[in-house]
């Protein structure tokens, strides 16, 4: 998802790197939820992402407002349990985000390969 085209202006703008998803903790949360299609409890999500209660709560609030996740609170068994699941729209936006991230990695690899080639050429010509 680049502006203009792959060889033109704005080649490296990467507009698809969504700020909501790109934040490390939220990326961890979404990746955890994508790999657990039935969802995860708050406790499991907190453990998997190495977040505090407060941090996870805040990031889940942002993701829920963006309609990337759903949060269900169940007060069965005398204690409230929070359960989180990625939405269909959240899954699509996550996959779209990954496609752009793959392009970033590909562009960087191509650039590094070209730089190495030029360095080697310069070294062997002297």
BAFI-3210 file (N, C-alpha, C; in Angstrom, 3 decimals, decimal comma, padded with zeros to 6 digits):
// residues 126
n [1|2|3|4|5|6|7|8|9|10|11|12|13|14|15|16|17|18|19|20|21|22|23|24|25|26|27|28|29|30|31|32|33|34|35|36|37|38|39|40|41|42|43|44|45|46|47|48|49|50|51|52|53|54|55|56|57|58|59|60|61|62|63|64|65|66|67|68|69|70|71|72|73|74|75|76|77|78|79|80|81|82|83|84|85|86|87|88|89|90|91|92|93|94|95|96|97|98|99|100|101|102|103|104|105|106|107|108|109|110|111|112|113|114|115|116|117|118|119|120|121|122|123|124|125|126]
n.u [000,829|001,434|001,852|001,329|003,318|005,302|007,797|007,858|007,450|007,088|007,595|008,442|006,564|004,665|001,859|000,037|000,903|-000,588|-001,151|-002,482|-002,270|000,485|001,843|003,863|002,827|000,111|000,370|001,431|-000,755|-002,741|-001,461|-001,317|-004,056|-004,798|-003,469|-004,853|-007,721|-010,174|-010,120|-008,857|-008,415|-008,270|-006,237|-004,586|-003,832|-002,491|-000,286|000,929|001,656|003,249|002,379|001,196|-001,754|-003,042|-001,809|-002,537|-005,328|-005,751|-004,682|-006,365|-008,747|-008,285|-008,013|-010,541|-012,197|-011,421|-012,598|-011,301|-011,056|-013,158|-014,553|-015,580|-017,264|-017,717|-019,567|-019,820|-019,451|-018,993|-016,956|-015,758|-014,779|-012,726|-012,839|-011,241|-011,389|-010,388|-011,869|-013,627|-013,145|-010,917|-009,094|-008,785|-007,688|-005,335|-004,031|-003,747|-002,040|000,214|000,968|001,918|004,024|005,617|006,412|007,998|010,137|011,063|011,809|013,853|015,674|016,363|017,561|019,728|021,108|021,856|023,487|025,557|026,538|027,529|029,517|031,254|032,005|033,362|035,477|036,776|037,615|039,710]
n.v [-001,190|001,530|005,000|006,555|004,805|001,743|002,510|005,202|008,569|008,830|006,212|004,869|005,423|003,824|003,724|001,909|001,104|001,064|003,162|002,444|-000,343|-000,670|-000,003|-001,432|-003,003|-003,286|-004,585|-006,977|-007,921|-008,217|-010,097|-012,266|-012,766|-013,366|-015,747|-017,329|-018,192|-018,606|-016,837|-015,217|-015,238|-012,392|-012,686|-014,660|-013,305|-011,116|-012,412|-013,632|-011,386|-009,961|-007,752|-005,238|-005,155|-002,636|-001,525|-003,419|-003,218|-000,579|-000,693|-002,624|-001,215|000,808|-000,805|-001,968|000,286|000,889|-001,115|-003,531|-005,592|-007,607|-007,420|-009,306|-009,555|-011,845|-012,811|-015,228|-018,018|-016,588|-014,708|-012,067|-012,511|-011,535|-011,733|-011,854|-011,296|-011,300|-009,334|-009,924|-007,816|-006,780|-008,872|-008,785|-006,192|-006,567|-008,544|-007,084|-005,101|-006,693|-007,391|-004,952|-004,571|-006,739|-005,801|-003,662|-005,035|-006,480|-004,367|-003,234|-005,380|-005,638|-003,135|-003,314|-005,456|-004,385|-002,292|-003,755|-005,078|-002,921|-002,003|-004,209|-004,239|-001,812|-002,370|-004,505|-003,313|-001,623]
n.w [000,000|-001,115|-001,747|-004,917|-006,901|-006,983|-007,876|-007,915|-006,607|-003,064|-002,476|-000,202|001,762|003,054|003,830|004,865|007,356|010,004|012,717|015,058|015,162|014,893|017,236|019,728|021,981|021,297|018,865|019,787|021,281|019,268|017,602|019,338|019,636|016,998|016,650|018,338|017,621|018,935|020,934|023,950|027,501|029,685|031,573|030,407|028,079|029,138|030,286|027,998|026,514|028,203|029,793|032,103|034,199|033,959|031,647|029,667|029,804|028,902|026,268|025,149|025,259|023,342|021,042|020,990|020,617|018,043|016,764|016,395|018,161|020,288|023,537|026,185|029,203|031,729|034,448|035,665|037,925|040,240|039,982|038,001|034,677|032,044|028,572|025,453|021,941|018,525|015,976|012,826|011,076|012,365|012,027|009,224|008,883|010,288|008,746|006,361|007,325|007,914|005,307|004,322|006,096|005,370|002,881|003,646|004,860|002,644|000,884|002,440|002,557|-000,154|-000,555|001,257|000,168|-002,302|-001,409|-000,210|-002,460|-003,956|-002,201|-002,161|-004,822|-004,971|-003,258|-004,561|-006,888|-006,276]
ca.u [000,000|002,272|001,309|001,802|003,625|006,468|009,048|007,693|007,499|006,427|007,765|008,639|005,619|004,041|000,626|-000,687|001,387|-001,597|-000,588|-003,136|-001,707|001,945|002,376|004,373|001,930|-001,102|000,779|001,528|-002,119|-003,397|-000,797|-001,787|-005,456|-004,852|-002,999|-005,836|-008,972|-011,320|-009,935|-008,052|-008,803|-007,432|-005,071|-003,692|-003,325|-001,523|000,907|001,548|002,184|004,094|001,849|000,524|-003,216|-003,396|-001,381|-003,374|-006,670|-005,727|-004,489|-007,596|-009,735|-007,968|-008,332|-012,004|-012,750|-011,111|-013,371|-010,380|-011,297|-014,344|-014,255|-016,784|-017,056|-018,630|-019,489|-020,126|-018,580|-018,759|-015,854|-015,817|-013,659|-012,716|-012,437|-010,962|-011,348|-010,215|-013,052|-013,347|-012,517|-009,599|-008,254|-008,488|-006,757|-004,064|-003,423|-003,334|-000,872|001,345|001,398|002,744|005,246|006,435|007,000|009,078|011,261|011,561|012,517|015,095|016,575|016,857|018,487|020,948|021,821|022,454|024,588|026,653|027,086|028,324|030,717|032,164|032,520|034,343|036,639|037,496|038,161|040,885]
ca.v [000,000|002,710|006,082|006,655|003,450|001,184|003,119|006,646|009,349|008,249|004,759|004,315|006,040|002,725|004,236|000,824|000,843|001,663|003,547|001,701|-001,690|-000,633|000,142|-002,744|-003,769|-003,639|-005,598|-008,216|-008,349|-008,693|-011,321|-013,307|-013,087|-014,003|-017,119|-018,016|-017,741|-018,653|-015,753|-015,446|-014,515|-011,245|-013,200|-015,303|-012,260|-010,354|-013,252|-013,796|-010,107|-009,385|-006,425|-005,085|-005,036|-001,304|-001,370|-004,252|-002,620|000,613|-001,097|-003,280|-000,154|001,418|-001,784|-002,127|001,488|000,799|-002,280|-004,603|-006,687|-007,548|-007,758|-009,796|-009,801|-012,869|-012,848|-016,578|-018,613|-015,641|-013,787|-011,557|-012,884|-010,795|-012,577|-011,010|-011,983|-010,406|-009,290|-010,213|-006,596|-006,706|-009,862|-008,269|-005,070|-007,134|-009,181|-005,981|-004,504|-007,598|-007,292|-003,740|-004,844|-007,605|-004,953|-002,920|-005,956|-006,751|-003,169|-003,105|-006,446|-005,262|-002,008|-003,803|-006,293|-003,462|-001,604|-004,715|-005,304|-001,743|-002,000|-005,248|-003,766|-000,781|-003,009|-005,336|-002,484|-000,865]
ca.w [000,000|-001,233|-002,546|-006,288|-007,339|-006,303|-008,337|-007,965|-005,365|-001,888|-002,505|001,128|002,696|003,792|004,434|005,526|008,709|010,866|014,025|016,138|015,180|014,889|018,593|020,126|022,851|020,550|017,891|020,564|021,608|018,049|017,169|020,262|019,336|015,682|016,793|019,184|016,995|019,867|021,887|025,145|028,709|030,018|032,299|029,433|027,193|029,941|030,412|026,681|026,021|029,253|030,108|033,392|034,090|033,472|030,254|028,811|029,777|028,045|024,873|024,714|025,057|022,047|020,001|020,956|019,995|016,616|016,308|016,046|019,104|021,149|024,921|026,863|030,629|032,226|035,907|036,133|038,947|041,316|039,721|036,640|033,815|030,787|027,454|024,300|020,647|017,385|015,102|011,408|010,540|012,980|011,348|007,886|009,010|010,732|007,574|005,480|007,983|007,707|003,904|004,212|006,852|004,508|001,846|004,313|005,011|001,297|000,419|003,207|002,122|-001,482|-000,359|001,913|-000,810|-003,273|-000,721|-000,061|-003,798|-004,308|-001,358|-002,659|-006,114|-004,673|-002,630|-005,523|-007,965|-005,834]
c.u [000,869|001,534|001,993|002,069|004,930|007,786|008,992|007,900|006,744|006,578|007,832|007,716|004,933|002,797|-000,147|-000,179|000,532|-001,030|-001,221|-002,511|-000,200|002,569|002,691|003,387|000,667|-000,802|000,894|000,148|-002,795|-002,771|-001,228|-003,206|-005,613|-004,443|-003,882|-007,234|-010,206|-011,236|-009,111|-008,644|-007,833|-006,131|-004,078|-003,047|-002,249|-000,200|001,645|002,241|003,090|003,689|001,248|-000,982|-003,621|-003,018|-002,270|-004,775|-006,729|-005,577|-005,721|-008,699|-009,528|-008,358|-009,840|-012,662|-012,518|-011,827|-012,484|-010,561|-012,663|-013,923|-015,573|-016,427|-018,141|-018,472|-019,923|-019,097|-018,173|-017,668|-015,919|-014,560|-013,814|-012,135|-012,319|-010,865|-011,149|-011,476|-012,644|-012,657|-011,100|-008,628|-007,837|-007,469|-005,375|-003,326|-002,945|-002,079|000,367|001,869|002,291|004,072|006,179|007,121|008,141|010,320|011,890|012,358|013,852|016,114|017,181|017,882|019,797|021,781|022,546|023,641|025,795|027,329|027,987|029,607|031,730|032,796|033,598|035,614|037,437|038,108|039,399|042,096]
c.v [001,247|003,758|006,075|005,255|003,001|001,812|004,650|007,329|008,615|006,728|004,157|004,949|004,999|003,180|003,166|000,461|001,640|001,940|002,779|000,320|-001,657|-000,491|-001,255|-003,573|-004,198|-004,665|-006,955|-008,779|-008,936|-009,991|-012,495|-013,736|-013,751|-015,472|-017,960|-017,597|-017,780|-017,555|-016,187|-014,694|-013,364|-011,724|-013,837|-014,269|-011,425|-011,121|-013,360|-012,529|-009,399|-007,945|-006,416|-005,007|-003,712|-001,087|-002,166|-003,670|-001,438|000,235|-001,813|-002,258|000,510|000,474|-002,003|-000,920|001,497|-000,393|-003,406|-005,814|-006,502|-008,007|-008,128|-010,060|-010,762|-012,959|-014,204|-017,048|-017,597|-014,616|-013,351|-011,962|-012,136|-011,689|-011,697|-011,855|-010,944|-010,469|-009,661|-009,012|-006,435|-007,669|-009,362|-007,129|-005,539|-007,768|-008,121|-005,299|-005,366|-007,544|-006,071|-003,950|-005,771|-006,790|-004,125|-003,801|-006,255|-005,566|-002,997|-004,152|-006,131|-004,138|-002,443|-004,653|-005,418|-002,721|-002,513|-004,962|-004,137|-001,663|-003,020|-004,833|-002,713|-001,354|-003,781|-004,517|-001,724|-001,712]
c.w [000,000|-002,030|-003,907|-006,829|-006,713|-006,740|-008,293|-006,637|-004,274|-001,814|-001,109|002,176|003,574|004,563|005,211|006,902|009,686|012,257|015,183|016,270|015,426|016,283|019,140|020,946|022,098|019,468|018,585|020,877|020,377|017,540|018,054|019,918|017,969|015,798|017,722|018,710|017,908|020,919|023,083|026,330|028,919|030,665|031,328|028,514|027,896|030,047|029,077|026,192|027,016|029,563|031,505|033,150|033,456|032,018|029,315|028,701|028,824|026,575|024,326|024,446|023,691|020,909|019,871|020,299|018,487|015,960|015,793|016,947|019,771|022,538|025,588|028,309|031,100|033,735|036,459|037,139|040,009|041,081|038,261|035,878|032,499|029,703|026,212|023,032|019,555|016,528|013,674|010,763|011,097|012,324|009,965|007,960|009,453|009,555|006,581|006,023|007,750|006,277|003,703|004,937|006,064|003,418|002,419|004,410|003,654|000,757|001,136|002,765|000,760|-001,367|000,272|000,958|-001,835|-002,650|-000,577|-001,402|-004,206|-003,480|-001,851|-003,981|-005,904|-004,085|-003,667|-006,642|-007,535|-005,666]
res [x|x|x|x|x|x|x|x|x|x|x|x|x|x|x|x|x|x|x|x|x|x|x|x|x|x|x|x|x|x|x|x|x|x|x|x|x|x|x|x|x|x|x|x|x|x|x|x|x|x|x|x|x|x|x|x|x|x|x|x|x|x|x|x|x|x|x|x|x|x|x|x|x|x|x|x|x|x|x|x|x|x|x|x|x|x|x|x|x|x|x|x|x|x|x|x|x|x|x|x|x|x|x|x|x|x|x|x|x|x|x|x|x|x|x|x|x|x|x|x|x|x|x|x|x|x]
***
